[in-house]
Amino acid sequence: MTGDPTSEPAAEATGPTRPRWLNRTVLGAGLTSALGDLSYETVTVVLPGFLAVLGIPAAALGAIEGFADAAKSVAKTFAGHIADRLGHRKTLVLTGYALTPIGQSLIALAAAWPLILAGRALAWIGKGLRGPLRDAIVIQSVTPATRGRAFGFHRALDTLGAVAGPLLGVWLLGWAGGLDGGLPGTLGDDPAGPFRLVLWLSLIPGMLAVIAFLVLVRDPGHAPNPELRLLRSLRGLPIHVRRYLGAVGLFGIGDYSHALLILAATTLLEPELGVVAAAQVAGLLYVLRNVVQVIASWPVGWLADRIGHRPVLIAGYALGAGTALLAALAFLTSGGLAMLAALFVLAGLYTAAQEALESTVAADAIPSEVLTTGLGALGTINGVAKFASSTGVGLIWTAVSPAVAFILAAALMTAGTLALARSR
C-alpha cells in the first residue's frame, strides 16, 4: 500500500474487542479544524463590518461569499480525484491549511472589494483542498458503525474554534477600536483600522493549524489508482448516489452563507445601537449559533448511528428551511434581539446535522476506490449551490428586499428536503 510517510493502517480504528472511534487521527483532525476555524471565523465575524466601513454593499458581500464557496467546491473535486489517483492525501491537506492564512492576509490589505474577493477565494480554495481529503482520512480511521460519533466529535471541535474565533474577533475589535493611533499605519484616523488589526491577528491560529495537522494526523492511506479519470469516475457513481447529490444540491441552492445572517442582525440592530456596537452584537449572536452547533454535533451523530443518518439529515434540512422563514419574518416585523437569538439558535441546530451527516450518508454508498472523489463531488455540488444561493440572496436583498430573499431561500431548501425524503 502506498501512502503518506506518516501513514498507518486503518486498523487504528479498532481494538481487540471494540471499535475505537476516538483515536489519535480523529482527535488530531478535530484539533486542527478547531485552530483553522479559530482563524477564519474571526475573519467571518468582522468581514461584514469591514465591508460596511469601506462602503461595500450587501450584493458585493453575497457575491464574495458565493464566489469563494464556488472556488472551494471546484477545488474539492480536483483534490479528491488527485488523492484517489496518487493514494495519499496529507500533503494536499497541509497545502490547503497553509492557503487560508495567505488569503486572509490579502483581505487585511484590501481597500476595495476585488482584493477582498481574491483573498476570500484563495482562503476558501485552501478549505476546498483539505475538506474531502481530511474527511476521507477520518472515515477510514474508524468503523462504519461509529462514523456518526467520530464526525460529530470532529465537527464539535471544529465548531469550538468557530465559537472562540468570533468571540476573539469581537473582543479584539473592541480593544482595537479603543486604541488611539497606537499602531502607526494600522489604526490612526482610518475607520477600517480596527478591522484590519483583527484580520492580521487571525493569521496566528491559521499557521498553528498547519503544524497541528503535520504532527498529529496519520493518513491510513490507500492503494494508488493512476488509471482513474475524473469524468469517468463521476459518471460511474451509482444512481442512488447521484440522486442524493441532486437533493443536496437543491437544498444548497437555498442554503445561503451565514455571513448574511450576521449582516441581517447588524442591519436590524444598527438604528438602535450604531454600526460598531451592532456589528459586535451580531458577532455575539454568531457565537451563539456556533455554541449551539458545538453542543448539538455529537448528540446528532450519536442519534444518527442509532436510527439512521439519512432520517436525521432530513430533519436537519427541514429545520434549515424553517430558519430561512424566520429570517424573513425578522425583517417583516423589525424583529428584536430575542427573535434574532432564536434565528441563530435554529441556524446552529440545522448546521450541526448538515455538517455531521452529509458526508457520512454519502460514504455509505460511494465505492471505496473513488471515495475521496465522491466526497469531493459532494463538496463541489454544495459549493456551486451556495454560490448561487449567496449571490442570489444578496442580489434580491439589494434589488427587492431581504424578506423576499429569505422566503425564496426557504422555498428552495424545502424542495431539497422533499427530494432527499423521496430518494433512496
ROBA-167128 format. One record per residue (C-alpha): residue in three letters; chain; x, z, y. Coordinates in nm, 4 decimals, m for minus. Example, Ala and Ser with C-alpha at 12.3 -4.5 7.8 and 13.67 -1.06 7.14 Angstrom:
<nufis>
{ALA, A, {1.2300, 0.7800, m0.4500}} {SER, A, {1.3670, 0.7140, m0.1060}} 
</nufis>
This chain:
<nufis>
{MET, A, {0.0000, 0.0000, 0.0000}} {THR, A, {0.1344, m0.0990, 0.3398}} {GLY, A, {0.0621, 0.1349, 0.6235}} {ASP, A, {0.1887, 0.3289, 0.9155}} {PRO, A, {0.5203, 0.5094, 0.8665}} {THR, A, {0.3322, 0.8342, 0.9039}} {SER, A, {0.0576, 0.7254, 0.6650}} {GLU, A, {m0.0692, 0.9472, 0.3904}} {PRO, A, {m0.3099, 0.8813, 0.1034}} {ALA, A, {m0.6807, 0.9072, 0.1650}} {ALA, A, {m0.6822, 1.1891, m0.0870}} {GLU, A, {m0.6160, 1.4188, 0.2073}} {ALA, A, {m0.9918, 1.4252, 0.2352}} {THR, A, {m1.0400, 1.6052, m0.0940}} {GLY, A, {m0.9072, 1.9179, m0.2536}} {PRO, A, {m0.9143, 2.0131, m0.6203}} {THR, A, {m1.2712, 2.1441, m0.6091}} {ARG, A, {m1.4496, 2.0438, m0.2877}} {PRO, A, {m1.4278, 1.7913, m0.0018}} {ARG, A, {m1.2055, 1.8876, 0.2901}} {TRP, A, {m1.3799, 1.7305, 0.5857}} {LEU, A, {m1.1837, 1.9392, 0.8393}} {ASN, A, {m0.8295, 1.8175, 0.7747}} {ARG, A, {m0.5260, 1.7503, 0.9935}} {THR, A, {m0.6307, 1.3938, 1.0748}} {VAL, A, {m0.9848, 1.4871, 1.1795}} {LEU, A, {m0.8556, 1.7769, 1.3878}} {GLY, A, {m0.5773, 1.5681, 1.5423}} {ALA, A, {m0.8102, 1.2802, 1.6269}} {GLY, A, {m1.0537, 1.5256, 1.7847}} {LEU, A, {m0.7846, 1.6904, 1.9970}} {THR, A, {m0.6552, 1.3515, 2.1105}} {SER, A, {m1.0054, 1.2416, 2.2055}} {ALA, A, {m1.0586, 1.5672, 2.3950}} {LEU, A, {m0.7490, 1.5020, 2.6052}} {GLY, A, {m0.8487, 1.1390, 2.6568}} {ASP, A, {m1.1958, 1.2403, 2.7719}} {LEU, A, {m1.0499, 1.5097, 2.9970}} {SER, A, {m0.8592, 1.2297, 3.1682}} {TYR, A, {m1.1143, 0.9525, 3.2111}} {GLU, A, {m1.4248, 1.1680, 3.2504}} {THR, A, {m1.2539, 1.3289, 3.5501}} {VAL, A, {m1.2451, 0.9764, 3.6913}} {THR, A, {m1.6066, 0.9070, 3.5933}} {VAL, A, {m1.7420, 1.2069, 3.7812}} {VAL, A, {m1.5631, 1.1278, 4.1082}} {LEU, A, {m1.5907, 0.7480, 4.0938}} {PRO, A, {m1.9440, 0.7188, 4.2404}} {GLY, A, {m1.8469, 0.9371, 4.5360}} {PHE, A, {m1.5202, 0.7448, 4.5759}} {LEU, A, {m1.7138, 0.4183, 4.5938}} {ALA, A, {m1.9584, 0.5751, 4.8384}} {VAL, A, {m1.6868, 0.6724, 5.0898}} {LEU, A, {m1.5377, 0.3237, 5.0537}} {GLY, A, {m1.8792, 0.1727, 5.1331}} {ILE, A, {m1.9236, 0.0013, 4.7953}} {PRO, A, {m2.2941, m0.0390, 4.6916}} {ALA, A, {m2.4723, 0.0596, 4.3696}} {ALA, A, {m2.4760, m0.3010, 4.2490}} {ALA, A, {m2.0952, m0.3020, 4.2511}} {LEU, A, {m2.0819, 0.0234, 4.0532}} {GLY, A, {m2.3165, m0.1210, 3.7920}} {ALA, A, {m2.1099, m0.4399, 3.7712}} {ILE, A, {m1.7815, m0.2472, 3.7466}} {GLU, A, {m1.9106, m0.0216, 3.4693}} {GLY, A, {m2.0756, m0.3104, 3.2878}} {PHE, A, {m1.7707, m0.5372, 3.3045}} {ALA, A, {m1.5473, m0.2523, 3.1883}} {ASP, A, {m1.7779, m0.1901, 2.8918}} {ALA, A, {m1.7730, m0.5623, 2.8063}} {ALA, A, {m1.3916, m0.5772, 2.8219}} {LYS, A, {m1.3757, m0.2701, 2.5990}} {SER, A, {m1.6133, m0.4233, 2.3488}} {VAL, A, {m1.4211, m0.7506, 2.3143}} {ALA, A, {m1.1012, m0.5530, 2.2600}} {LYS, A, {m1.2726, m0.3584, 1.9799}} {THR, A, {m1.3444, m0.6636, 1.7660}} {PHE, A, {m0.9968, m0.8149, 1.8026}} {ALA, A, {m0.8248, m0.4802, 1.7455}} {GLY, A, {m1.0318, m0.4191, 1.4326}} {HIS, A, {m0.9575, m0.7647, 1.2950}} {ILE, A, {m0.5822, m0.7341, 1.3604}} {ALA, A, {m0.5758, m0.3930, 1.1929}} {ASP, A, {m0.7549, m0.5258, 0.8828}} {ARG, A, {m0.5072, m0.8134, 0.8575}} {LEU, A, {m0.1928, m0.6018, 0.9068}} {GLY, A, {m0.3018, m0.2938, 0.7126}} {HIS, A, {m0.2004, m0.0346, 0.9731}} {ARG, A, {m0.3579, 0.0906, 1.2925}} {LYS, A, {m0.1634, 0.3720, 1.4557}} {THR, A, {0.0490, 0.1616, 1.6940}} {LEU, A, {m0.2592, m0.0131, 1.8318}} {VAL, A, {m0.4344, 0.3222, 1.8812}} {LEU, A, {m0.1338, 0.4599, 2.0715}} {THR, A, {m0.1264, 0.1467, 2.2891}} {GLY, A, {m0.4926, 0.1972, 2.3679}} {TYR, A, {m0.4416, 0.5568, 2.4732}} {ALA, A, {m0.1498, 0.4522, 2.6972}} {LEU, A, {m0.3505, 0.1816, 2.8778}} {THR, A, {m0.6121, 0.4267, 3.0052}} {PRO, A, {m0.3880, 0.6225, 3.2485}} {ILE, A, {m0.2289, 0.2956, 3.3633}} {GLY, A, {m0.5708, 0.1600, 3.4562}} {GLN, A, {m0.6659, 0.4834, 3.6295}} {SER, A, {m0.3569, 0.4620, 3.8474}} {LEU, A, {m0.4852, 0.1259, 3.9782}} {ILE, A, {m0.8150, 0.2908, 4.0739}} {ALA, A, {m0.6264, 0.5600, 4.2661}} {LEU, A, {m0.4515, 0.2871, 4.4687}} {ALA, A, {m0.7679, 0.0877, 4.5413}} {ALA, A, {m0.9177, 0.0307, 4.8868}} {ALA, A, {m1.1920, m0.2110, 4.7713}} {TRP, A, {m1.3859, m0.2920, 4.4569}} {PRO, A, {m1.1630, m0.5651, 4.2982}} {LEU, A, {m0.8753, m0.3268, 4.2201}} {ILE, A, {m1.1243, m0.0646, 4.1005}} {LEU, A, {m1.2725, m0.3281, 3.8702}} {ALA, A, {m0.9266, m0.4203, 3.7378}} {GLY, A, {m0.8286, m0.0571, 3.6805}} {ARG, A, {m1.1541, 0.0373, 3.5138}} {ALA, A, {m1.1379, m0.2717, 3.2906}} {LEU, A, {m0.7777, m0.2002, 3.1855}} {ALA, A, {m0.8608, 0.1618, 3.1073}} {TRP, A, {m1.1657, 0.0552, 2.9073}} {ILE, A, {m0.9675, m0.2124, 2.7186}} {GLY, A, {m0.7490, 0.0767, 2.6088}} {LYS, A, {m1.0586, 0.2575, 2.4844}} {GLY, A, {m1.1622, m0.0577, 2.3005}} {LEU, A, {m0.8283, m0.0913, 2.1240}} {ARG, A, {m0.8335, 0.2623, 1.9921}} {GLY, A, {m1.2036, 0.3271, 1.9208}} {PRO, A, {m1.2826, 0.1429, 1.5943}} {LEU, A, {m0.9311, 0.1949, 1.4568}} {ARG, A, {m0.9441, 0.5692, 1.5174}} {ASP, A, {m1.2935, 0.5813, 1.3647}} {ALA, A, {m1.1722, 0.3950, 1.0560}} {ILE, A, {m0.8852, 0.6419, 1.0171}} {VAL, A, {m1.1301, 0.9332, 1.0329}} {ILE, A, {m1.3731, 0.7638, 0.7928}} {GLN, A, {m1.1000, 0.7061, 0.5340}} {SER, A, {m0.9690, 1.0625, 0.5630}} {VAL, A, {m1.2992, 1.2189, 0.4445}} {THR, A, {m1.5564, 1.1528, 0.1724}} {PRO, A, {m1.8837, 0.9645, 0.2396}} {ALA, A, {m2.0829, 1.2847, 0.1776}} {THR, A, {m1.9083, 1.4615, 0.4665}} {ARG, A, {m1.8834, 1.1834, 0.7259}} {GLY, A, {m2.1632, 1.3241, 0.9379}} {ARG, A, {m1.9917, 1.6599, 0.9759}} {ALA, A, {m1.6493, 1.5052, 1.0355}} {PHE, A, {m1.7808, 1.2689, 1.3027}} {GLY, A, {m1.9976, 1.5395, 1.4548}} {PHE, A, {m1.6919, 1.7656, 1.4820}} {HIS, A, {m1.4811, 1.4835, 1.6245}} {ARG, A, {m1.7455, 1.3940, 1.8818}} {ALA, A, {m1.7857, 1.7601, 1.9726}} {LEU, A, {m1.4144, 1.7894, 2.0552}} {ASP, A, {m1.4283, 1.4513, 2.2270}} {THR, A, {m1.7131, 1.5711, 2.4466}} {LEU, A, {m1.5476, 1.9081, 2.5053}} {GLY, A, {m1.2903, 1.7113, 2.7003}} {ALA, A, {m1.5765, 1.5380, 2.8750}} {VAL, A, {m1.7066, 1.8802, 2.9798}} {ALA, A, {m1.3716, 2.0047, 3.1047}} {GLY, A, {m1.2932, 1.6764, 3.2823}} {PRO, A, {m1.5891, 1.6738, 3.5224}} {LEU, A, {m1.5539, 2.0496, 3.5820}} {LEU, A, {m1.1905, 1.9960, 3.6707}} {GLY, A, {m1.2817, 1.6942, 3.8823}} {VAL, A, {m1.5489, 1.8819, 4.0772}} {TRP, A, {m1.3166, 2.1788, 4.1356}} {LEU, A, {m1.0237, 1.9567, 4.2350}} {LEU, A, {m1.2481, 1.7591, 4.4692}} {GLY, A, {m1.3490, 2.0781, 4.6494}} {TRP, A, {m0.9886, 2.2010, 4.6572}} {ALA, A, {m0.8513, 1.8689, 4.7835}} {GLY, A, {m1.1270, 1.8437, 5.0430}} {GLY, A, {m1.0125, 2.1791, 5.1841}} {LEU, A, {m0.6553, 2.0622, 5.2359}} {ASP, A, {m0.5794, 1.9725, 5.5975}} {GLY, A, {m0.3368, 1.6883, 5.5638}} {GLY, A, {m0.1145, 1.8915, 5.3359}} {LEU, A, {m0.0172, 1.5844, 5.1351}} {PRO, A, {0.1007, 1.3101, 5.3732}} {GLY, A, {m0.0208, 0.9646, 5.2796}} {THR, A, {m0.2781, 1.1083, 5.0385}} {LEU, A, {m0.5267, 1.3044, 5.2459}} {GLY, A, {m0.4823, 1.3195, 5.6225}} {ASP, A, {m0.7759, 1.1587, 5.8001}} {ASP, A, {m0.8698, 0.9384, 5.5035}} {PRO, A, {m1.2152, 1.0426, 5.3745}} {ALA, A, {m1.1177, 0.8944, 5.0374}} {GLY, A, {m0.8046, 1.1119, 5.0232}} {PRO, A, {m0.9507, 1.3984, 4.8170}} {PHE, A, {m1.0892, 1.1482, 4.5667}} {ARG, A, {m0.7514, 0.9756, 4.5357}} {LEU, A, {m0.5744, 1.3049, 4.4685}} {VAL, A, {m0.8146, 1.3838, 4.1833}} {LEU, A, {m0.7567, 1.0358, 4.0395}} {TRP, A, {m0.3795, 1.0851, 4.0369}} {LEU, A, {m0.4021, 1.4260, 3.8707}} {SER, A, {m0.6287, 1.2814, 3.5995}} {LEU, A, {m0.3310, 1.0897, 3.4589}} {ILE, A, {m0.1697, 1.4037, 3.3136}} {PRO, A, {m0.4111, 1.4686, 3.0225}} {GLY, A, {m0.4190, 1.0950, 2.9524}} {MET, A, {m0.0457, 1.0980, 2.8830}} {LEU, A, {m0.0795, 1.4131, 2.6716}} {ALA, A, {m0.3369, 1.2310, 2.4548}} {VAL, A, {m0.0750, 0.9725, 2.3581}} {ILE, A, {0.1638, 1.2470, 2.2471}} {ALA, A, {m0.1047, 1.4343, 2.0507}} {PHE, A, {m0.2092, 1.1281, 1.8502}} {LEU, A, {0.1506, 1.0352, 1.7781}} {VAL, A, {0.2356, 1.3804, 1.6442}} {LEU, A, {m0.0830, 1.4955, 1.4686}} {VAL, A, {m0.2740, 1.1997, 1.3240}} {ARG, A, {m0.1817, 1.0367, 0.9946}} {ASP, A, {m0.3191, 0.6937, 0.9139}} {PRO, A, {m0.4325, 0.6742, 0.5481}} {GLY, A, {m0.3533, 0.3029, 0.5699}} {HIS, A, {m0.4924, 0.0205, 0.3602}} {ALA, A, {m0.3639, m0.2945, 0.1933}} {PRO, A, {m0.2928, m0.5782, 0.4381}} {ASN, A, {m0.5019, m0.8937, 0.4141}} {PRO, A, {m0.3287, m1.1693, 0.6134}} {GLU, A, {m0.5783, m1.4296, 0.4898}} {LEU, A, {m0.8656, m1.2702, 0.6828}} {ARG, A, {m1.0234, m1.4861, 0.9518}} {LEU, A, {m1.2310, m1.3246, 1.2249}} {LEU, A, {m1.5309, m1.5588, 1.2363}} {ARG, A, {m1.5470, m1.5893, 0.8586}} {SER, A, {m1.5353, m1.2103, 0.8227}} {LEU, A, {m1.8168, m1.1655, 1.0751}} {ARG, A, {m2.0325, m1.4356, 0.9139}} {GLY, A, {m1.9723, m1.2725, 0.5760}} {LEU, A, {m2.1204, m0.9371, 0.6778}} {PRO, A, {m2.4299, m0.8548, 0.4658}} {ILE, A, {m2.7659, m0.9466, 0.6189}} {HIS, A, {m2.8775, m0.5834, 0.6453}} {VAL, A, {m2.5605, m0.5045, 0.8428}} {ARG, A, {m2.6329, m0.7909, 1.0821}} {ARG, A, {m2.9916, m0.6719, 1.1278}} {TYR, A, {m2.8637, m0.3234, 1.2021}} {LEU, A, {m2.6174, m0.4623, 1.4564}} {GLY, A, {m2.9030, m0.6560, 1.6166}} {ALA, A, {m3.1104, m0.3386, 1.6573}} {VAL, A, {m2.8110, m0.1558, 1.8060}} {GLY, A, {m2.7582, m0.4437, 2.0485}} {LEU, A, {m3.1223, m0.4493, 2.1569}} {PHE, A, {m3.1161, m0.0763, 2.2264}} {GLY, A, {m2.7835, m0.1170, 2.4060}} {ILE, A, {m2.9242, m0.3752, 2.6484}} {GLY, A, {m3.1273, m0.0889, 2.7936}} {ASP, A, {m2.8616, 0.1812, 2.7495}} {TYR, A, {m2.7101, 0.1873, 3.0996}} {SER, A, {m2.3862, 0.3661, 3.1895}} {HIS, A, {m2.4461, 0.7325, 3.2668}} {ALA, A, {m2.2368, 0.6889, 3.5793}} {LEU, A, {m2.5650, 0.5545, 3.7159}} {LEU, A, {m2.7304, 0.8887, 3.6363}} {ILE, A, {m2.4606, 1.0583, 3.8442}} {LEU, A, {m2.5333, 0.8123, 4.1249}} {ALA, A, {m2.9063, 0.8811, 4.0857}} {ALA, A, {m2.8540, 1.2550, 4.1217}} {THR, A, {m2.6215, 1.2020, 4.4182}} {THR, A, {m2.8770, 0.9752, 4.5880}} {LEU, A, {m3.1685, 1.2130, 4.5344}} {LEU, A, {m2.9755, 1.5222, 4.6464}} {GLU, A, {m2.7838, 1.3714, 4.9407}} {PRO, A, {m3.0622, 1.4102, 5.2028}} {GLU, A, {m3.0659, 1.7837, 5.1427}} {LEU, A, {m2.7003, 1.8579, 5.0621}} {GLY, A, {m2.4855, 1.5854, 5.2173}} {VAL, A, {m2.2732, 1.3345, 5.0265}} {VAL, A, {m1.9819, 1.5582, 4.9164}} {ALA, A, {m2.1983, 1.8524, 4.8063}} {ALA, A, {m2.4447, 1.6140, 4.6397}} {ALA, A, {m2.1563, 1.4495, 4.4506}} {GLN, A, {m2.0353, 1.7920, 4.3365}} {VAL, A, {m2.3798, 1.8984, 4.2119}} {ALA, A, {m2.4246, 1.5621, 4.0407}} {GLY, A, {m2.0887, 1.6178, 3.8740}} {LEU, A, {m2.2003, 1.9586, 3.7504}} {LEU, A, {m2.5175, 1.8029, 3.6111}} {TYR, A, {m2.2976, 1.5567, 3.4228}} {VAL, A, {m2.1050, 1.8557, 3.2904}} {LEU, A, {m2.4376, 1.9969, 3.1682}} {ARG, A, {m2.5060, 1.6707, 2.9868}} {ASN, A, {m2.1678, 1.6914, 2.8163}} {VAL, A, {m2.2117, 2.0585, 2.7237}} {VAL, A, {m2.5396, 1.9688, 2.5538}} {GLN, A, {m2.3631, 1.6889, 2.3668}} {VAL, A, {m2.0865, 1.9254, 2.2510}} {ILE, A, {m2.3397, 2.1779, 2.1227}} {ALA, A, {m2.5585, 1.9159, 1.9531}} {SER, A, {m2.2942, 1.6886, 1.7945}} {TRP, A, {m2.2030, 1.8913, 1.4856}} {PRO, A, {m2.5630, 2.0013, 1.4067}} {VAL, A, {m2.6699, 1.6364, 1.4369}} {GLY, A, {m2.4007, 1.5349, 1.1883}} {TRP, A, {m2.4883, 1.8220, 0.9550}} {LEU, A, {m2.8568, 1.7259, 0.9635}} {ALA, A, {m2.7742, 1.3599, 0.9022}} {ASP, A, {m2.5655, 1.4472, 0.5952}} {ARG, A, {m2.8755, 1.6158, 0.4501}} {ILE, A, {m3.1729, 1.3974, 0.5437}} {GLY, A, {m3.0014, 1.0644, 0.6115}} {HIS, A, {m2.8044, 0.9228, 0.9008}} {ARG, A, {m3.0462, 0.6423, 0.9875}} {PRO, A, {m3.3598, 0.8598, 1.0448}} {VAL, A, {m3.1675, 1.0937, 1.2748}} {LEU, A, {m3.0278, 0.7960, 1.4676}} {ILE, A, {m3.3800, 0.6541, 1.5081}} {ALA, A, {m3.4930, 0.9868, 1.6565}} {GLY, A, {m3.1964, 0.9820, 1.8932}} {TYR, A, {m3.2807, 0.6296, 2.0086}} {ALA, A, {m3.6405, 0.7311, 2.0787}} {LEU, A, {m3.5138, 1.0218, 2.2872}} {GLY, A, {m3.2945, 0.7785, 2.4814}} {ALA, A, {m3.5974, 0.5719, 2.5807}} {GLY, A, {m3.7697, 0.8906, 2.6987}} {THR, A, {m3.4647, 0.9780, 2.9072}} {ALA, A, {m3.4820, 0.6473, 3.0943}} {LEU, A, {m3.8523, 0.7054, 3.1658}} {LEU, A, {m3.7730, 1.0484, 3.3074}} {ALA, A, {m3.5073, 0.8923, 3.5339}} {ALA, A, {m3.7701, 0.6543, 3.6697}} {LEU, A, {m4.0097, 0.9443, 3.7239}} {ALA, A, {m3.7420, 1.1333, 3.9183}} {PHE, A, {m3.7295, 0.8528, 4.1748}} {LEU, A, {m4.1067, 0.8072, 4.1855}} {THR, A, {m4.1622, 1.1767, 4.2602}} {SER, A, {m3.8365, 1.2505, 4.4500}} {GLY, A, {m3.7564, 1.4870, 4.1646}} {GLY, A, {m3.5729, 1.8055, 4.2452}} {LEU, A, {m3.2896, 1.9853, 4.0748}} {ALA, A, {m3.4988, 2.1089, 3.7790}} {MET, A, {m3.6111, 1.7570, 3.6876}} {LEU, A, {m3.2590, 1.6262, 3.7247}} {ALA, A, {m3.1290, 1.9041, 3.4989}} {ALA, A, {m3.3872, 1.8112, 3.2331}} {LEU, A, {m3.2804, 1.4468, 3.2655}} {PHE, A, {m2.9158, 1.5271, 3.1967}} {VAL, A, {m3.0043, 1.7587, 2.9044}} {LEU, A, {m3.2011, 1.4790, 2.7340}} {ALA, A, {m2.9169, 1.2371, 2.8024}} {GLY, A, {m2.6769, 1.4726, 2.6241}} {LEU, A, {m2.9054, 1.5078, 2.3214}} {TYR, A, {m2.9590, 1.1390, 2.2585}} {THR, A, {m2.5929, 1.0558, 2.3203}} {ALA, A, {m2.4921, 1.3151, 2.0581}} {ALA, A, {m2.6954, 1.1318, 1.7927}} {GLN, A, {m2.5887, 0.7874, 1.9112}} {GLU, A, {m2.2150, 0.8524, 1.9190}} {ALA, A, {m2.2001, 1.0595, 1.6000}} {LEU, A, {m2.4097, 0.8298, 1.3795}} {GLU, A, {m2.3881, 0.4640, 1.4844}} {SER, A, {m2.0503, 0.4241, 1.3122}} {THR, A, {m2.1445, 0.6233, 1.0017}} {VAL, A, {m2.4627, 0.4208, 0.9442}} {ALA, A, {m2.2569, 0.1017, 0.9716}} {ALA, A, {m1.9766, 0.2335, 0.7471}} {ASP, A, {m2.2223, 0.2981, 0.4634}} {ALA, A, {m2.2916, m0.0763, 0.4391}} {ILE, A, {m1.9770, m0.2618, 0.5538}} {PRO, A, {m1.7415, m0.3788, 0.2750}} {SER, A, {m1.4214, m0.1723, 0.2777}} {GLU, A, {m1.1863, m0.4697, 0.3165}} {VAL, A, {m1.3404, m0.5536, 0.6563}} {LEU, A, {m1.4395, m0.2009, 0.7599}} {THR, A, {m1.2407, m0.1968, 1.0838}} {THR, A, {m1.3550, m0.5480, 1.1755}} {GLY, A, {m1.7168, m0.4431, 1.1188}} {LEU, A, {m1.6770, m0.1302, 1.3280}} {GLY, A, {m1.5139, m0.3441, 1.5955}} {ALA, A, {m1.8135, m0.5788, 1.5866}} {LEU, A, {m2.0407, m0.2771, 1.6321}} {GLY, A, {m1.8388, m0.1759, 1.9376}} {THR, A, {m1.8430, m0.5299, 2.0755}} {ILE, A, {m2.2201, m0.5577, 2.0462}} {ASN, A, {m2.2611, m0.2184, 2.2101}} {GLY, A, {m2.0253, m0.3075, 2.4930}} {VAL, A, {m2.1719, m0.6501, 2.5677}} {ALA, A, {m2.5184, m0.4950, 2.5656}} {LYS, A, {m2.4056, m0.2197, 2.8011}} {PHE, A, {m2.2553, m0.4795, 3.0322}} {ALA, A, {m2.5963, m0.6431, 3.0532}} {SER, A, {m2.7684, m0.3071, 3.0938}} {SER, A, {m2.5390, m0.1500, 3.3536}} {THR, A, {m2.5188, m0.4701, 3.5572}} {GLY, A, {m2.8930, m0.5301, 3.5322}} {VAL, A, {m2.9914, m0.1743, 3.6197}} {GLY, A, {m2.7524, m0.1778, 3.9165}} {LEU, A, {m2.8834, m0.5113, 4.0458}} {ILE, A, {m3.2511, m0.4217, 4.0028}} {TRP, A, {m3.1807, m0.0816, 4.1616}} {THR, A, {m3.0384, m0.2583, 4.4694}} {ALA, A, {m3.2781, m0.5540, 4.4875}} {VAL, A, {m3.6067, m0.3856, 4.3871}} {SER, A, {m3.5942, m0.0098, 4.3245}} {PRO, A, {m3.4208, 0.2401, 4.0935}} {ALA, A, {m3.7551, 0.3370, 3.9355}} {VAL, A, {m3.8231, m0.0220, 3.8254}} {ALA, A, {m3.4673, m0.0494, 3.6908}} {PHE, A, {m3.5043, 0.2583, 3.4697}} {ILE, A, {m3.8530, 0.1550, 3.3489}} {LEU, A, {m3.7109, m0.1777, 3.2299}} {ALA, A, {m3.4258, 0.0076, 3.0586}} {ALA, A, {m3.6773, 0.2325, 2.8795}} {ALA, A, {m3.8728, m0.0700, 2.7540}} {LEU, A, {m3.5618, m0.2295, 2.6054}} {MET, A, {m3.4480, 0.0960, 2.4457}} {THR, A, {m3.7942, 0.1360, 2.2895}} {ALA, A, {m3.7713, m0.2142, 2.1455}} {GLY, A, {m3.4327, m0.1337, 1.9941}} {THR, A, {m3.5690, 0.1868, 1.8429}} {LEU, A, {m3.8547, m0.0026, 1.6780}} {ALA, A, {m3.6152, m0.2689, 1.5468}} {LEU, A, {m3.3960, m0.0002, 1.3903}} {ALA, A, {m3.7004, 0.1673, 1.2351}} {ARG, A, {m3.8081, m0.1635, 1.0766}} {SER, A, {m3.4606, m0.2544, 0.9483}} {ARG, A, {m3.3426, m0.1559, 0.6004}} 
</nufis>
